Amino acid sequence: MPIEFKRNRVIFRDVVRVEEAEALLEALQKKPTTKVDLAACTHLHTANLQVLVVAKSSIASWPEDSELRAWVKSALEPTS
């Protein structure tokens, strides 16, 4: 399962596809303070990234892959 929903954390693993976006949105709407762990994520479909942007999710761990981390951070971190 590419997304694991825990009590106060959503854990992304490996390839997270478009099919997971709806469940992710529902989970983050129910618990907006949920932290997101992207450390084990190797690919993130843009639909899921959009959900994270709209939900203003708090990131507990960024992706280990440097290119993916840079891409995700550019969308989720506020610019100064």
Backbone atoms as SQL, in Angstrom:
CREATE TABLE atoms (id INTEGER PRIMARY KEY, chain TEXT, resi INTEGER, resn TEXT, atom TEXT, x REAL, y REAL, z REAL);
INSERT INTO atoms VALUES
  (1, 'A', 1, 'MET', 'N', 0.847, -1.174, 0.000),
  (2, 'A', 1, 'MET', 'CA', 0.000, 0.000, 0.000),
  (3, 'A', 1, 'MET', 'C', 0.896, 1.241, 0.000),
  (4, 'A', 2, 'PRO', 'N', 0.743, 2.097, -0.989),
  (5, 'A', 2, 'PRO', 'CA', 1.633, 3.265, -1.115),
  (6, 'A', 2, 'PRO', 'C', 1.406, 4.351, -0.060),
  (7, 'A', 3, 'ILE', 'N', 0.201, 4.424, 0.502),
  (8, 'A', 3, 'ILE', 'CA', -0.054, 5.382, 1.574),
  (9, 'A', 3, 'ILE', 'C', -0.618, 4.603, 2.761),
  (10, 'A', 4, 'GLU', 'N', 0.015, 4.810, 3.911),
  (11, 'A', 4, 'GLU', 'CA', -0.455, 4.165, 5.140),
  (12, 'A', 4, 'GLU', 'C', -0.975, 5.265, 6.063),
  (13, 'A', 5, 'PHE', 'N', -2.202, 5.099, 6.492),
  (14, 'A', 5, 'PHE', 'CA', -2.835, 6.084, 7.359),
  (15, 'A', 5, 'PHE', 'C', -2.729, 5.622, 8.802),
  (16, 'A', 6, 'LYS', 'N', -1.989, 6.382, 9.590),
  (17, 'A', 6, 'LYS', 'CA', -1.843, 6.117, 11.025),
  (18, 'A', 6, 'LYS', 'C', -2.695, 7.128, 11.779),
  (19, 'A', 7, 'ARG', 'N', -2.644, 7.067, 13.096),
  (20, 'A', 7, 'ARG', 'CA', -3.465, 7.958, 13.922),
  (21, 'A', 7, 'ARG', 'C', -3.235, 9.436, 13.588),
  (22, 'A', 8, 'ASN', 'N', -1.990, 9.882, 13.644),
  (23, 'A', 8, 'ASN', 'CA', -1.668, 11.302, 13.399),
  (24, 'A', 8, 'ASN', 'C', -0.615, 11.480, 12.320),
  (25, 'A', 9, 'ARG', 'N', -0.489, 10.485, 11.455),
  (26, 'A', 9, 'ARG', 'CA', 0.553, 10.525, 10.425),
  (27, 'A', 9, 'ARG', 'C', 0.089, 9.792, 9.179),
  (28, 'A', 10, 'VAL', 'N', 0.496, 10.328, 8.050),
  (29, 'A', 10, 'VAL', 'CA', 0.279, 9.666, 6.765),
  (30, 'A', 10, 'VAL', 'C', 1.661, 9.345, 6.213),
  (31, 'A', 11, 'ILE', 'N', 1.894, 8.069, 5.931),
  (32, 'A', 11, 'ILE', 'CA', 3.211, 7.628, 5.480),
  (33, 'A', 11, 'ILE', 'C', 3.135, 7.232, 4.006),
  (34, 'A', 12, 'PHE', 'N', 3.961, 7.885, 3.193),
  (35, 'A', 12, 'PHE', 'CA', 4.028, 7.610, 1.758),
  (36, 'A', 12, 'PHE', 'C', 5.182, 6.645, 1.505),
  (37, 'A', 13, 'ARG', 'N', 4.917, 5.603, 0.710),
  (38, 'A', 13, 'ARG', 'CA', 5.961, 4.628, 0.386),
  (39, 'A', 13, 'ARG', 'C', 5.997, 4.399, -1.122),
  (40, 'A', 14, 'ASP', 'N', 7.193, 4.305, -1.629),
  (41, 'A', 14, 'ASP', 'CA', 7.421, 3.954, -3.032),
  (42, 'A', 14, 'ASP', 'C', 6.662, 4.880, -3.983),
  (43, 'A', 15, 'VAL', 'N', 5.950, 4.307, -4.934),
  (44, 'A', 15, 'VAL', 'CA', 5.239, 5.072, -5.965),
  (45, 'A', 15, 'VAL', 'C', 3.816, 5.361, -5.492),
  (46, 'A', 16, 'VAL', 'N', 3.481, 6.641, -5.368),
  (47, 'A', 16, 'VAL', 'CA', 2.148, 7.050, -4.947),
  (48, 'A', 16, 'VAL', 'C', 1.418, 7.583, -6.183),
  (49, 'A', 17, 'ARG', 'N', 0.404, 6.859, -6.599),
  (50, 'A', 17, 'ARG', 'CA', -0.290, 7.140, -7.863),
  (51, 'A', 17, 'ARG', 'C', -1.535, 7.991, -7.671),
  (52, 'A', 18, 'VAL', 'N', -2.105, 8.383, -8.776),
  (53, 'A', 18, 'VAL', 'CA', -3.295, 9.225, -8.782),
  (54, 'A', 18, 'VAL', 'C', -4.451, 8.572, -8.024),
  (55, 'A', 19, 'GLU', 'N', -4.525, 7.277, -8.033),
  (56, 'A', 19, 'GLU', 'CA', -5.625, 6.567, -7.383),
  (57, 'A', 19, 'GLU', 'C', -5.684, 6.832, -5.871),
  (58, 'A', 20, 'GLU', 'N', -4.578, 7.232, -5.278),
  (59, 'A', 20, 'GLU', 'CA', -4.539, 7.478, -3.839),
  (60, 'A', 20, 'GLU', 'C', -5.003, 8.878, -3.449),
  (61, 'A', 21, 'ALA', 'N', -5.157, 9.764, -4.393),
  (62, 'A', 21, 'ALA', 'CA', -5.435, 11.170, -4.084),
  (63, 'A', 21, 'ALA', 'C', -6.754, 11.385, -3.347),
  (64, 'A', 22, 'GLU', 'N', -7.789, 10.689, -3.738),
  (65, 'A', 22, 'GLU', 'CA', -9.091, 10.893, -3.096),
  (66, 'A', 22, 'GLU', 'C', -9.067, 10.465, -1.629),
  (67, 'A', 23, 'ALA', 'N', -8.489, 9.301, -1.347),
  (68, 'A', 23, 'ALA', 'CA', -8.400, 8.829, 0.038),
  (69, 'A', 23, 'ALA', 'C', -7.515, 9.764, 0.863),
  (70, 'A', 24, 'LEU', 'N', -6.456, 10.268, 0.261),
  (71, 'A', 24, 'LEU', 'CA', -5.575, 11.213, 0.953),
  (72, 'A', 24, 'LEU', 'C', -6.337, 12.479, 1.313),
  (73, 'A', 25, 'LEU', 'N', -7.071, 13.013, 0.361),
  (74, 'A', 25, 'LEU', 'CA', -7.857, 14.224, 0.604),
  (75, 'A', 25, 'LEU', 'C', -8.850, 14.005, 1.745),
  (76, 'A', 26, 'GLU', 'N', -9.561, 12.899, 1.710),
  (77, 'A', 26, 'GLU', 'CA', -10.547, 12.602, 2.756),
  (78, 'A', 26, 'GLU', 'C', -9.876, 12.502, 4.127),
  (79, 'A', 27, 'ALA', 'N', -8.738, 11.829, 4.190),
  (80, 'A', 27, 'ALA', 'CA', -8.031, 11.665, 5.462),
  (81, 'A', 27, 'ALA', 'C', -7.567, 13.014, 6.007),
  (82, 'A', 28, 'LEU', 'N', -7.029, 13.863, 5.142),
  (83, 'A', 28, 'LEU', 'CA', -6.526, 15.156, 5.599),
  (84, 'A', 28, 'LEU', 'C', -7.659, 16.117, 5.943),
  (85, 'A', 29, 'GLN', 'N', -8.813, 15.944, 5.331),
  (86, 'A', 29, 'GLN', 'CA', -9.967, 16.764, 5.694),
  (87, 'A', 29, 'GLN', 'C', -10.506, 16.372, 7.064),
  (88, 'A', 30, 'LYS', 'N', -10.472, 15.074, 7.367),
  (89, 'A', 30, 'LYS', 'CA', -10.957, 14.602, 8.663),
  (90, 'A', 30, 'LYS', 'C', -10.007, 14.984, 9.795),
  (91, 'A', 31, 'LYS', 'N', -8.705, 14.935, 9.512),
  (92, 'A', 31, 'LYS', 'CA', -7.686, 15.264, 10.520),
  (93, 'A', 31, 'LYS', 'C', -6.665, 16.217, 9.910),
  (94, 'A', 32, 'PRO', 'N', -6.974, 17.510, 9.868),
  (95, 'A', 32, 'PRO', 'CA', -6.077, 18.472, 9.223),
  (96, 'A', 32, 'PRO', 'C', -4.723, 18.645, 9.900),
  (97, 'A', 33, 'THR', 'N', -4.574, 18.190, 11.130),
  (98, 'A', 33, 'THR', 'CA', -3.289, 18.328, 11.823),
  (99, 'A', 33, 'THR', 'C', -2.366, 17.129, 11.596),
  (100, 'A', 34, 'THR', 'N', -2.796, 16.202, 10.763),
  (101, 'A', 34, 'THR', 'CA', -1.985, 15.021, 10.467),
  (102, 'A', 34, 'THR', 'C', -0.659, 15.422, 9.832),
  (103, 'A', 35, 'LYS', 'N', 0.415, 14.806, 10.293),
  (104, 'A', 35, 'LYS', 'CA', 1.748, 15.049, 9.718),
  (105, 'A', 35, 'LYS', 'C', 1.974, 14.067, 8.578),
  (106, 'A', 36, 'VAL', 'N', 2.774, 14.498, 7.606),
  (107, 'A', 36, 'VAL', 'CA', 3.033, 13.698, 6.405),
  (108, 'A', 36, 'VAL', 'C', 4.491, 13.260, 6.378),
  (109, 'A', 37, 'ASP', 'N', 4.697, 11.968, 6.211),
  (110, 'A', 37, 'ASP', 'CA', 6.037, 11.388, 6.143),
  (111, 'A', 37, 'ASP', 'C', 6.288, 10.927, 4.706),
  (112, 'A', 38, 'LEU', 'N', 7.165, 11.623, 4.021),
  (113, 'A', 38, 'LEU', 'CA', 7.470, 11.334, 2.617),
  (114, 'A', 38, 'LEU', 'C', 8.825, 10.643, 2.435),
  (115, 'A', 39, 'ALA', 'N', 9.489, 10.278, 3.517),
  (116, 'A', 39, 'ALA', 'CA', 10.856, 9.769, 3.449),
  (117, 'A', 39, 'ALA', 'C', 11.011, 8.592, 2.489),
  (118, 'A', 40, 'ALA', 'N', 10.085, 7.656, 2.499),
  (119, 'A', 40, 'ALA', 'CA', 10.202, 6.450, 1.668),
  (120, 'A', 40, 'ALA', 'C', 9.524, 6.588, 0.305),
  (121, 'A', 41, 'CYS', 'N', 9.022, 7.760, -0.001),
  (122, 'A', 41, 'CYS', 'CA', 8.344, 7.986, -1.285),
  (123, 'A', 41, 'CYS', 'C', 9.381, 8.139, -2.398),
  (124, 'A', 42, 'THR', 'N', 9.166, 7.419, -3.505),
  (125, 'A', 42, 'THR', 'CA', 10.092, 7.511, -4.637),
  (126, 'A', 42, 'THR', 'C', 9.476, 8.219, -5.841),
  (127, 'A', 43, 'HIS', 'N', 8.141, 8.305, -5.863),
  (128, 'A', 43, 'HIS', 'CA', 7.427, 9.008, -6.934),
  (129, 'A', 43, 'HIS', 'C', 6.094, 9.477, -6.377),
  (130, 'A', 44, 'LEU', 'N', 5.744, 10.723, -6.651),
  (131, 'A', 44, 'LEU', 'CA', 4.501, 11.295, -6.155),
  (132, 'A', 44, 'LEU', 'C', 3.734, 11.885, -7.326),
  (133, 'A', 45, 'HIS', 'N', 2.553, 11.339, -7.595),
  (134, 'A', 45, 'HIS', 'CA', 1.721, 11.878, -8.678),
  (135, 'A', 45, 'HIS', 'C', 1.295, 13.295, -8.301),
  (136, 'A', 46, 'THR', 'N', 1.199, 14.156, -9.274),
  (137, 'A', 46, 'THR', 'CA', 0.874, 15.562, -9.022),
  (138, 'A', 46, 'THR', 'C', -0.475, 15.744, -8.334),
  (139, 'A', 47, 'ALA', 'N', -1.416, 14.834, -8.526),
  (140, 'A', 47, 'ALA', 'CA', -2.709, 14.946, -7.847),
  (141, 'A', 47, 'ALA', 'C', -2.522, 14.900, -6.333),
  (142, 'A', 48, 'ASN', 'N', -1.626, 14.048, -5.871),
  (143, 'A', 48, 'ASN', 'CA', -1.351, 13.952, -4.443),
  (144, 'A', 48, 'ASN', 'C', -0.604, 15.181, -3.946),
  (145, 'A', 49, 'LEU', 'N', 0.287, 15.698, -4.758),
  (146, 'A', 49, 'LEU', 'CA', 0.983, 16.930, -4.392),
  (147, 'A', 49, 'LEU', 'C', -0.022, 18.074, -4.261),
  (148, 'A', 50, 'GLN', 'N', -0.973, 18.140, -5.166),
  (149, 'A', 50, 'GLN', 'CA', -2.002, 19.177, -5.106),
  (150, 'A', 50, 'GLN', 'C', -2.825, 19.067, -3.827),
  (151, 'A', 51, 'VAL', 'N', -3.132, 17.846, -3.423),
  (152, 'A', 51, 'VAL', 'CA', -3.867, 17.641, -2.171),
  (153, 'A', 51, 'VAL', 'C', -3.040, 18.174, -1.003),
  (154, 'A', 52, 'LEU', 'N', -1.752, 17.874, -0.990),
  (155, 'A', 52, 'LEU', 'CA', -0.890, 18.350, 0.094),
  (156, 'A', 52, 'LEU', 'C', -0.805, 19.873, 0.114),
  (157, 'A', 53, 'VAL', 'N', -0.755, 20.484, -1.048),
  (158, 'A', 53, 'VAL', 'CA', -0.698, 21.945, -1.142),
  (159, 'A', 53, 'VAL', 'C', -1.980, 22.560, -0.595),
  (160, 'A', 54, 'VAL', 'N', -3.113, 22.072, -1.048),
  (161, 'A', 54, 'VAL', 'CA', -4.405, 22.620, -0.633),
  (162, 'A', 54, 'VAL', 'C', -4.640, 22.400, 0.858),
  (163, 'A', 55, 'ALA', 'N', -4.237, 21.238, 1.361),
  (164, 'A', 55, 'ALA', 'CA', -4.434, 20.915, 2.778),
  (165, 'A', 55, 'ALA', 'C', -3.440, 21.639, 3.679),
  (166, 'A', 56, 'LYS', 'N', -2.428, 22.255, 3.075),
  (167, 'A', 56, 'LYS', 'CA', -1.371, 22.941, 3.844),
  (168, 'A', 56, 'LYS', 'C', -0.779, 21.984, 4.880),
  (169, 'A', 57, 'SER', 'N', -0.452, 20.813, 4.398),
  (170, 'A', 57, 'SER', 'CA', 0.023, 19.737, 5.261),
  (171, 'A', 57, 'SER', 'C', 1.367, 20.053, 5.905),
  (172, 'A', 58, 'SER', 'N', 1.516, 19.560, 7.111),
  (173, 'A', 58, 'SER', 'CA', 2.777, 19.673, 7.837),
  (174, 'A', 58, 'SER', 'C', 3.622, 18.451, 7.492),
  (175, 'A', 59, 'ILE', 'N', 4.825, 18.695, 7.000),
  (176, 'A', 59, 'ILE', 'CA', 5.698, 17.603, 6.569),
  (177, 'A', 59, 'ILE', 'C', 6.612, 17.193, 7.720),
  (178, 'A', 60, 'ALA', 'N', 6.511, 15.925, 8.111),
  (179, 'A', 60, 'ALA', 'CA', 7.359, 15.386, 9.178),
  (180, 'A', 60, 'ALA', 'C', 8.713, 14.965, 8.618),
  (181, 'A', 61, 'SER', 'N', 8.704, 14.383, 7.411),
  (182, 'A', 61, 'SER', 'CA', 9.935, 13.916, 6.759),
  (183, 'A', 61, 'SER', 'C', 9.825, 14.132, 5.263),
  (184, 'A', 62, 'TRP', 'N', 10.861, 14.706, 4.690),
  (185, 'A', 62, 'TRP', 'CA', 10.914, 14.942, 3.254),
  (186, 'A', 62, 'TRP', 'C', 11.418, 13.683, 2.537),
  (187, 'A', 63, 'PRO', 'N', 11.166, 13.562, 1.228),
  (188, 'A', 63, 'PRO', 'CA', 11.664, 12.385, 0.488),
  (189, 'A', 63, 'PRO', 'C', 13.189, 12.280, 0.561),
  (190, 'A', 64, 'GLU', 'N', 13.670, 11.065, 0.649),
  (191, 'A', 64, 'GLU', 'CA', 15.119, 10.830, 0.666),
  (192, 'A', 64, 'GLU', 'C', 15.732, 11.121, -0.698),
  (193, 'A', 65, 'ASP', 'N', 15.011, 10.859, -1.766),
  (194, 'A', 65, 'ASP', 'CA', 15.486, 11.127, -3.121),
  (195, 'A', 65, 'ASP', 'C', 15.630, 12.639, -3.296),
  (196, 'A', 66, 'SER', 'N', 16.824, 13.093, -3.622),
  (197, 'A', 66, 'SER', 'CA', 17.102, 14.535, -3.663),
  (198, 'A', 66, 'SER', 'C', 16.290, 15.289, -4.718),
  (199, 'A', 67, 'GLU', 'N', 16.100, 14.702, -5.886),
  (200, 'A', 67, 'GLU', 'CA', 15.314, 15.376, -6.925),
  (201, 'A', 67, 'GLU', 'C', 13.844, 15.496, -6.530),
  (202, 'A', 68, 'LEU', 'N', 13.297, 14.413, -6.005),
  (203, 'A', 68, 'LEU', 'CA', 11.903, 14.445, -5.560),
  (204, 'A', 68, 'LEU', 'C', 11.747, 15.420, -4.397),
  (205, 'A', 69, 'ARG', 'N', 12.692, 15.410, -3.459),
  (206, 'A', 69, 'ARG', 'CA', 12.650, 16.318, -2.323),
  (207, 'A', 69, 'ARG', 'C', 12.641, 17.777, -2.789),
  (208, 'A', 70, 'ALA', 'N', 13.501, 18.112, -3.732),
  (209, 'A', 70, 'ALA', 'CA', 13.567, 19.489, -4.232),
  (210, 'A', 70, 'ALA', 'C', 12.246, 19.891, -4.888),
  (211, 'A', 71, 'TRP', 'N', 11.667, 18.989, -5.662),
  (212, 'A', 71, 'TRP', 'CA', 10.408, 19.272, -6.362),
  (213, 'A', 71, 'TRP', 'C', 9.270, 19.466, -5.369),
  (214, 'A', 72, 'VAL', 'N', 9.172, 18.564, -4.399),
  (215, 'A', 72, 'VAL', 'CA', 8.089, 18.636, -3.415),
  (216, 'A', 72, 'VAL', 'C', 8.262, 19.857, -2.520),
  (217, 'A', 73, 'LYS', 'N', 9.480, 20.124, -2.081),
  (218, 'A', 73, 'LYS', 'CA', 9.730, 21.291, -1.229),
  (219, 'A', 73, 'LYS', 'C', 9.385, 22.595, -1.947),
  (220, 'A', 74, 'SER', 'N', 9.684, 22.653, -3.231),
  (221, 'A', 74, 'SER', 'CA', 9.391, 23.881, -3.980),
  (222, 'A', 74, 'SER', 'C', 7.888, 24.177, -4.016),
  (223, 'A', 75, 'ALA', 'N', 7.085, 23.136, -3.953),
  (224, 'A', 75, 'ALA', 'CA', 5.625, 23.324, -3.968),
  (225, 'A', 75, 'ALA', 'C', 5.045, 23.547, -2.580),
  (226, 'A', 76, 'LEU', 'N', 5.671, 22.956, -1.559),
  (227, 'A', 76, 'LEU', 'CA', 5.068, 22.967, -0.231),
  (228, 'A', 76, 'LEU', 'C', 5.660, 23.975, 0.755),
  (229, 'A', 77, 'GLU', 'N', 6.891, 24.387, 0.534),
  (230, 'A', 77, 'GLU', 'CA', 7.479, 25.354, 1.462),
  (231, 'A', 77, 'GLU', 'C', 7.162, 26.770, 1.007),
  (232, 'A', 78, 'PRO', 'N', 6.788, 27.615, 1.958),
  (233, 'A', 78, 'PRO', 'CA', 6.524, 29.008, 1.578),
  (234, 'A', 78, 'PRO', 'C', 7.809, 29.702, 1.130),
  (235, 'A', 79, 'THR', 'N', 7.672, 30.548, 0.161),
  (236, 'A', 79, 'THR', 'CA', 8.831, 31.305, -0.311),
  (237, 'A', 79, 'THR', 'C', 8.976, 32.580, 0.511),
  (238, 'A', 80, 'SER', 'N', 10.215, 33.025, 0.672),
  (239, 'A', 80, 'SER', 'CA', 10.421, 34.257, 1.450),
  (240, 'A', 80, 'SER', 'C', 10.789, 35.392, 0.556);
